[in-house]
Amino acid sequence: MKRMMRRVTGLSLLACAMCAAPALAGPPFITDDPEPVELGHWEVYGFTAGAAGHGNATGLGPSLEVNYGAAPGLQLHAIGGMAFDDSPDGHVRMGLSDTELGAKLRFIKPDEDDWYPQVGVFPLVEIPTGNADRGLGAGKWQEFLPLWLQKDWGDWTTYGGGGYWINPGLGNRNYWFFGWLLQKQITKQLMLGAELFHQTANADGRSDSSGFNVGGQFDFTEHDHFLFSAGRGGTAFAVDGPAVGYPTTFYLAYQWTT
């Protein structure tokens, strides 16, 4: 599940300058950025996300992500909800997913005319609340320790970075994740972007994997937004890793902001 969340927040990214809406980061991509939610503001996502390939489908949803600007430069983060696994044996399993908690801290914030980027960290912990025996969770506590950078110019934004996953468990390996994204504000309401990502092997007998996503955000109002992405990628999205080797992936969400 952690690999779904970016963050698997993760899963997960879009930091754009919009006229009518606050800056958005994280979903619908895997790569993240250093820009936290503004002080006293909220981001709430109702979403589903998953991967399919070789007769298997696995992922999250319906699930909820909540981000809150708790202090200047500090965002608190949580994801929880349901996980699903439709395996090649014909059994569909659904139940409580693992729970993700984190805190994003931006420690470099340049002025608009400065040449250097924003920089921040976004440590995450995955709590094994899902049933690993049913393919609905990792079964172990896991941690992600990333560093993210971002630069904006005009209607364009680019950000990325990476970090180290602590991935305990029999046959598992700790591993690195790296990603980078470029996006553009196409109209006042529509933003589009694309990302590339790579991770090292996360288990014995498994090789490094890479992937991509394309997607965007459409703003219905100042507070109501639709997010979407699709792509292909190694084992980055699998809840139960070995089930999907090189899956087709998707993310769909409604976001409410204050």
C-alpha positions in Angstrom: 0.0 0.0 0.0 2.9 2.4 0.8 3.9 2.2 -2.9 0.5 3.3 -3.9 0.6 6.3 -1.6 3.6 8.1 -2.7 3.6 10.0 -1.0 3.2 6.4 -1.8 2.1 9.9 -0.7 2.4 9.5 -0.6 1.4 8.1 -4.8 1.8 10.3 -4.8 2.2 15.7 -6.6 0.8 18.8 -8.7 2.0 22.1 -7.2 0.5 24.8 -9.4 -0.1 28.5 -9.1 -3.8 29.1 -9.8 -5.8 32.3 -9.8 -8.9 30.8 -8.1 -7.5 28.0 -6.0 -4.7 27.4 -3.5 -1.5 25.6 -4.5 -2.0 21.8 -4.7 0.6 19.1 -4.3 0.7 15.4 -4.0 -2.2 13.7 -5.8 -2.8 12.8 -8.5 0.8 11.8 -9.0 3.4 9.8 -6.9 6.1 12.5 -6.9 5.6 15.1 -4.3 6.8 18.6 -3.6 8.0 20.7 -0.7 5.0 23.2 -0.6 2.8 22.7 2.4 -0.9 23.6 2.9 -1.1 27.3 4.0 -1.6 27.9 7.8 -5.1 27.2 9.0 -6.2 25.7 5.6 -7.4 22.2 4.7 -7.2 19.8 1.7 -9.6 16.9 1.8 -9.6 14.2 -1.0 -12.1 11.4 -1.6 -10.2 9.1 -4.0 -9.7 5.7 -5.5 -6.4 4.6 -7.0 -5.1 1.3 -8.3 -3.2 -0.8 -10.7 -4.2 -3.6 -13.1 -2.2 -6.2 -15.1 -1.8 -9.9 -15.7 -5.4 -10.7 -14.5 -5.0 -8.8 -11.2 -6.3 -5.5 -10.0 -5.2 -4.0 -6.7 -5.4 -0.6 -5.0 -7.2 1.8 -2.6 -10.7 3.2 -2.4 -12.9 4.5 -1.4 -10.3 6.3 0.7 -9.8 9.7 2.3 -6.7 11.9 2.4 -6.6 14.9 4.8 -3.9 17.7 4.9 -3.9 20.6 7.3 -1.6 23.6 7.6 -0.7 23.4 11.3 2.0 26.0 11.4 3.9 28.3 9.0 5.7 25.9 6.6 4.2 22.8 8.3 1.5 20.4 7.0 0.0 17.5 8.8 -1.1 14.6 6.7 -3.2 11.4 7.0 -4.6 8.8 4.6 -7.0 5.9 5.4 -9.9 4.0 4.1 -10.4 0.8 2.1 -8.1 -1.5 0.0 -9.1 -4.0 -2.7 -7.4 -6.9 -4.4 -9.0 -8.8 -7.3 -6.6 -11.7 -7.8 -6.2 -14.1 -10.8 -7.8 -16.9 -8.8 -11.1 -15.0 -9.1 -11.4 -14.0 -5.4 -12.2 -10.3 -4.8 -11.0 -9.1 -1.4 -11.9 -5.7 0.2 -11.3 -4.3 3.6 -9.5 -1.7 5.8 -6.3 -0.4 4.2 -3.1 0.5 6.0 -3.0 4.0 7.4 -0.5 6.7 6.4 0.5 9.6 8.7 3.1 12.3 7.9 4.3 15.8 8.3 5.6 18.0 5.5 8.1 20.7 6.6 9.4 23.3 4.1 12.7 24.8 5.4 13.8 26.8 2.3 11.2 29.3 0.8 12.7 31.6 -1.8 11.2 34.9 -2.8 9.6 35.1 -6.3 12.7 36.5 -7.9 15.2 34.2 -6.2 17.0 31.6 -8.5 17.0 28.7 -6.0 14.1 26.3 -5.3 11.8 25.6 -2.4 13.1 22.7 -0.4 11.4 20.5 2.2 11.0 17.1 3.8 7.9 14.9 4.1 8.5 11.9 6.3 5.7 9.3 6.3 4.9 6.3 8.4 2.7 3.4 7.2 0.7 1.8 10.0 -0.3 -1.8 9.3 -4.0 -1.5 9.9 -4.9 -3.6 6.8 -5.0 -7.4 6.6 -1.8 -8.5 5.0 -2.9 -12.1 4.8 -5.7 -11.0 2.5 -3.5 -8.9 0.3 -4.9 -5.6 1.8 -1.8 -4.3 3.6 1.9 -4.6 4.1 1.8 -6.3 7.5 4.7 -4.2 8.9 5.3 -0.6 10.0 7.1 1.2 7.1 8.7 4.6 6.9 9.6 6.9 4.0 12.2 9.7 4.4 12.2 12.0 1.3 13.6 15.3 0.3 11.6 17.4 -2.3 12.5 20.5 -4.4 10.3 22.8 -6.5 10.7 25.7 -8.9 8.0 27.9 -10.5 8.1 30.2 -13.4 5.0 31.7 -15.0 2.5 29.1 -15.8 5.1 26.3 -15.4 6.1 24.3 -12.3 8.6 21.6 -11.9 9.4 19.6 -8.8 10.7 16.3 -7.6 13.4 14.5 -5.5 13.3 11.2 -3.7 14.0 9.3 -0.6 14.5 6.1 1.3 11.8 3.5 2.2 12.4 1.4 5.3 10.6 -1.8 4.3 10.9 -4.6 6.9 9.5 -8.1 6.5 10.7 -11.5 5.3 12.1 -11.2 1.8 11.7 -7.4 1.7 14.4 -4.9 1.1 14.8 -1.2 2.0 14.8 0.8 -1.2 15.1 4.2 -2.9 12.4 6.1 -4.8 13.0 9.0 -7.2 10.6 11.1 -9.2 10.3 14.3 -11.2 7.4 16.2 -12.6 6.6 19.0 -15.0 3.2 20.7 -15.2 1.6 23.7 -16.8 -1.5 25.8 -16.1 -3.3 25.5 -19.4 -6.4 27.6 -18.6 -7.7 29.3 -15.5 -9.5 26.0 -14.6 -7.2 23.3 -16.1 -3.7 22.2 -15.2 -1.9 19.3 -16.9 1.3 17.5 -16.0 3.5 14.4 -16.4 6.0 12.6 -14.2 8.7 10.0 -14.5 9.7 7.9 -11.5 12.1 5.1 -10.5 12.6 2.8 -7.5 15.2 0.3 -6.6 14.3 -3.4 -5.9 12.0 -3.6 -2.8 12.2 -7.4 -2.3 14.5 -10.4 -2.9 14.3 -11.6 -6.5 12.8 -8.4 -7.8 14.6 -5.9 -10.1 14.5 -2.1 -10.2 11.4 -0.6 -11.8 10.4 2.7 -13.5 7.2 4.3 -14.7 5.3 7.4 -15.7 2.0 9.1 -15.2 0.1 11.9 -17.0 -2.8 13.7 -15.4 -4.1 17.0 -14.1 -6.7 19.0 -12.2 -9.9 20.7 -13.2 -11.3 23.4 -10.9 -15.1 23.6 -10.7 -15.0 26.3 -8.1 -12.5 27.9 -5.8 -13.1 25.0 -3.3 -14.1 22.1 -5.5 -11.6 20.2 -7.8 -11.4 17.0 -9.9 -8.0 15.2 -10.1 -7.0 12.4 -12.4 -4.0 10.5 -13.7 -3.1 7.3 -15.5 0.2 5.7 -16.5 2.4 2.6 -16.3 4.8 1.7 -13.6 6.8 -1.2 -12.1 5.6 -2.4 -8.7 5.1 1.2 -7.4 1.3 0.9 -7.1 0.8 -2.7 -5.9 -0.7 -3.3 -2.5 0.6 -6.9 -2.5 3.7 -6.2 -4.6 4.2 -9.5 -6.6 0.6 -9.5 -7.9 1.2 -6.9 -10.6 4.5 -6.8 -12.5 4.2 -3.8 -14.8 0.7 -2.4 -14.2 -1.6 0.1 -15.8 -2.3 2.6 -13.1 -5.0 5.2 -12.3 -6.0 7.9 -9.8 -9.4 9.7 -9.5 -10.3 12.1 -6.8 -12.7 14.9 -5.7 -10.8 17.5 -3.6 -12.3 20.1 -1.3 -10.1 23.0 -0.2 -10.5 25.9 2.2 
